């Protein structure tokens, strides 16, 4: 059987270029295709029957805690012991979003992130009402400017005349979101710049969560 390699833009028998180069050499197009990952928006699966629904966190004194800080992409220094009330009792899930979009994960998710070497996250311990398992609020610290406006179904940006100067340039509407994977680098978990309501995972992390049997997730390719 004659081994064939790709060299100098032509297919050549391996014997003509020396045994040291007998290996599969991919074309530039094939290598690029392999290196570009697929990405998915990670959502809470609200179609699960009899699932629980969680409220926003409170401290040990029962006082409300600012819910928006957990989605701002910054590391938090919290002294309070956080608790989560259950708005609707039901099946406990490994991955949940509160009504205001706070990410709540079981320790099994935390172990997957650790095994995957996921960086730029903060796991904040939280006690879930009536639950003995270990849970965390997952604060994602990585924000990447990657939304591909041209490929989305619809995008609208905040403008100066909208009366919210702190949001000018950010996204007001994103429908049918698509991202440019070449802008992402090696990140496995992040939020897209200007649209922090979305949580994006790589296909590798998606597969790892599915392999672990993590419950409560729904993935939409972006």
C-alpha positions as CSV (number, residue, x, y, z in Angstrom):
1,X,0.0,0.0,0.0
2,X,1.5,3.4,-1.0
3,X,1.3,6.2,1.5
4,X,0.3,9.6,0.2
5,X,1.1,12.9,1.8
6,X,0.2,16.5,0.8
7,X,3.2,18.7,0.2
8,X,3.8,21.9,-1.7
9,X,0.3,22.0,-3.1
10,X,0.5,18.5,-4.7
11,X,-0.2,15.0,-3.6
12,X,3.1,13.0,-3.7
13,X,4.0,9.4,-2.8
14,X,5.7,9.4,0.6
15,X,8.7,7.5,-0.7
16,X,9.6,10.5,-2.9
17,X,9.9,12.9,0.1
18,X,11.6,10.7,2.7
19,X,10.4,8.4,5.5
20,X,10.7,11.2,8.1
21,X,7.7,13.0,6.5
22,X,5.4,9.9,6.4
23,X,2.4,11.4,8.2
24,X,-1.0,12.8,7.4
25,X,-0.5,16.5,6.5
26,X,-3.8,18.3,6.2
27,X,-4.6,21.1,3.9
28,X,-4.9,24.6,5.4
29,X,-8.7,24.5,4.8
30,X,-9.0,21.2,6.7
31,X,-6.9,22.4,9.6
32,X,-8.9,25.7,9.8
33,X,-12.2,23.8,9.8
34,X,-11.0,21.6,12.6
35,X,-9.8,24.5,14.8
36,X,-13.1,26.5,14.5
37,X,-15.4,25.3,17.3
38,X,-19.1,25.3,17.4
39,X,-20.9,27.3,20.1
40,X,-24.2,27.1,21.9
41,X,-26.3,29.4,24.0
42,X,-27.0,27.6,27.3
43,X,-30.5,28.1,28.6
44,X,-32.6,26.7,31.4
45,X,-34.9,24.0,30.1
46,X,-38.3,25.1,31.2
47,X,-40.0,22.2,29.4
48,X,-39.0,19.7,32.1
49,X,-42.2,18.6,33.8
50,X,-42.5,19.2,37.6
51,X,-39.2,21.1,37.7
52,X,-38.4,23.5,40.4
53,X,-38.2,27.3,39.9
54,X,-35.8,29.4,42.1
55,X,-36.2,32.9,43.4
56,X,-33.5,35.6,43.6
57,X,-31.0,35.2,46.5
58,X,-31.3,36.7,50.0
59,X,-28.7,37.0,52.8
60,X,-28.7,35.1,56.1
61,X,-31.0,37.9,57.6
62,X,-33.6,37.5,54.8
63,X,-32.6,40.7,53.1
64,X,-32.7,40.9,49.3
65,X,-29.3,40.8,47.6
66,X,-28.7,42.8,44.4
67,X,-29.4,40.2,41.7
68,X,-27.8,42.1,38.8
69,X,-24.3,42.0,40.2
70,X,-24.0,38.3,39.4
71,X,-24.3,38.9,35.6
72,X,-21.9,41.9,35.4
73,X,-18.8,39.9,34.6
74,X,-16.8,41.1,37.6
75,X,-15.4,39.2,40.6
76,X,-17.4,39.7,43.7
77,X,-16.3,39.9,47.3
78,X,-19.3,39.0,49.4
79,X,-19.4,38.6,53.1
80,X,-23.1,37.5,53.3
81,X,-24.1,33.8,53.4
82,X,-26.5,33.5,50.5
83,X,-29.7,31.6,50.3
84,X,-32.1,30.9,47.5
85,X,-35.8,30.5,48.1
86,X,-37.8,28.0,46.0
87,X,-40.6,29.8,44.1
88,X,-42.1,26.6,42.8
89,X,-41.2,23.3,44.5
90,X,-40.4,20.4,42.2
91,X,-37.6,18.3,40.7
92,X,-34.2,19.6,41.7
93,X,-31.9,20.4,38.7
94,X,-28.2,20.6,38.2
95,X,-28.5,23.8,36.1
96,X,-31.1,26.5,36.7
97,X,-31.7,30.2,36.1
98,X,-33.6,32.4,38.5
99,X,-36.3,34.7,37.2
100,X,-33.7,37.4,36.8
101,X,-31.2,35.2,35.0
102,X,-28.9,34.3,37.8
103,X,-27.1,31.0,37.0
104,X,-27.4,28.4,39.8
105,X,-25.4,25.1,39.4
106,X,-25.0,21.9,41.4
107,X,-21.5,20.9,42.5
108,X,-21.5,18.3,39.6
109,X,-21.4,21.2,37.2
110,X,-18.6,22.8,39.1
111,X,-16.6,19.6,38.8
112,X,-17.1,19.5,35.0
113,X,-15.9,23.1,34.8
114,X,-12.8,22.2,36.8
115,X,-12.0,19.1,34.7
116,X,-12.4,21.2,31.5
117,X,-10.0,23.8,32.9
118,X,-12.7,26.6,32.5
119,X,-11.2,29.9,33.6
120,X,-12.8,33.3,34.3
121,X,-15.7,32.0,36.5
122,X,-16.5,32.6,40.1
123,X,-18.5,29.9,42.0
124,X,-20.3,31.5,45.0
125,X,-21.7,29.0,47.5
126,X,-25.4,29.3,48.1
127,X,-27.9,27.4,50.2
128,X,-31.0,26.4,48.4
129,X,-34.1,26.3,50.6
130,X,-35.0,22.7,51.7
131,X,-32.1,21.2,49.7
132,X,-29.1,19.4,51.3
133,X,-27.0,19.3,48.1
134,X,-24.2,21.8,47.4
135,X,-25.1,24.5,45.0
136,X,-23.3,27.6,43.7
137,X,-24.2,30.8,41.9
138,X,-22.1,30.8,38.8
139,X,-20.7,34.2,37.9
140,X,-19.2,34.2,34.4
141,X,-16.3,36.8,34.2
142,X,-15.4,36.5,30.6
143,X,-17.1,38.8,28.1
144,X,-16.2,38.6,24.4
145,X,-17.2,40.9,21.5
146,X,-18.3,38.2,19.1
147,X,-21.9,38.7,17.9
148,X,-22.1,38.6,14.1
149,X,-24.7,41.2,13.4
150,X,-25.0,40.3,9.7
151,X,-25.8,36.7,10.4
152,X,-28.4,37.3,13.2
153,X,-32.1,37.4,12.3
154,X,-32.4,40.9,13.9
155,X,-30.2,43.2,16.0
156,X,-31.0,46.6,17.4
157,X,-28.5,48.8,19.2
158,X,-29.1,51.4,22.0
159,X,-28.9,54.9,20.6
160,X,-28.3,58.3,22.4
161,X,-31.9,59.2,21.8
162,X,-33.1,56.2,23.8
163,X,-32.3,58.0,27.0
164,X,-29.9,55.4,28.5
165,X,-26.4,56.7,27.8
166,X,-24.7,53.9,29.7
167,X,-26.0,51.4,27.2
168,X,-25.3,53.3,23.9
169,X,-23.7,50.9,21.4
170,X,-24.8,47.8,23.3
171,X,-27.6,45.5,22.0
172,X,-31.2,46.4,22.6
173,X,-32.5,43.4,20.6
174,X,-30.8,40.2,19.4
175,X,-33.0,37.7,17.7
176,X,-31.6,34.5,16.1
177,X,-28.2,35.2,17.6
178,X,-25.1,34.1,15.7
179,X,-21.5,34.6,16.7
180,X,-18.2,34.8,14.9
181,X,-16.3,31.8,16.3
182,X,-13.0,33.2,15.1
183,X,-13.2,36.0,17.7
184,X,-13.6,33.6,20.6
185,X,-10.2,32.2,21.0
186,X,-10.0,29.2,23.4
187,X,-12.9,30.2,25.7
188,X,-15.3,27.5,26.7
189,X,-17.8,29.7,28.7
190,X,-18.5,33.4,28.3
191,X,-21.1,36.1,27.7
192,X,-21.2,38.0,24.5
193,X,-20.3,41.7,24.8
194,X,-23.3,44.0,24.8
195,X,-25.8,41.1,25.4
196,X,-25.1,39.8,28.9
197,X,-28.4,38.0,29.1
198,X,-26.9,35.2,27.0
199,X,-24.5,32.5,28.2
200,X,-22.4,30.8,25.6
201,X,-20.6,27.4,25.8
202,X,-18.2,25.6,23.4
203,X,-19.2,22.3,21.8
204,X,-16.6,20.6,24.0
205,X,-18.2,21.9,27.2
206,X,-21.6,21.0,25.9
207,X,-20.5,17.4,25.3
208,X,-18.9,17.3,28.7
209,X,-22.1,18.4,30.5
210,X,-24.2,16.0,28.5
211,X,-21.8,13.1,29.2
212,X,-22.1,13.9,32.9
213,X,-25.9,13.8,32.6
214,X,-26.3,17.4,33.9
215,X,-30.0,18.2,34.2
216,X,-31.9,21.4,33.4
217,X,-29.9,22.4,30.3
218,X,-31.1,23.5,26.8
219,X,-28.6,24.2,24.0
220,X,-29.2,26.4,21.0
221,X,-26.5,26.6,18.4
222,X,-25.2,30.1,17.7
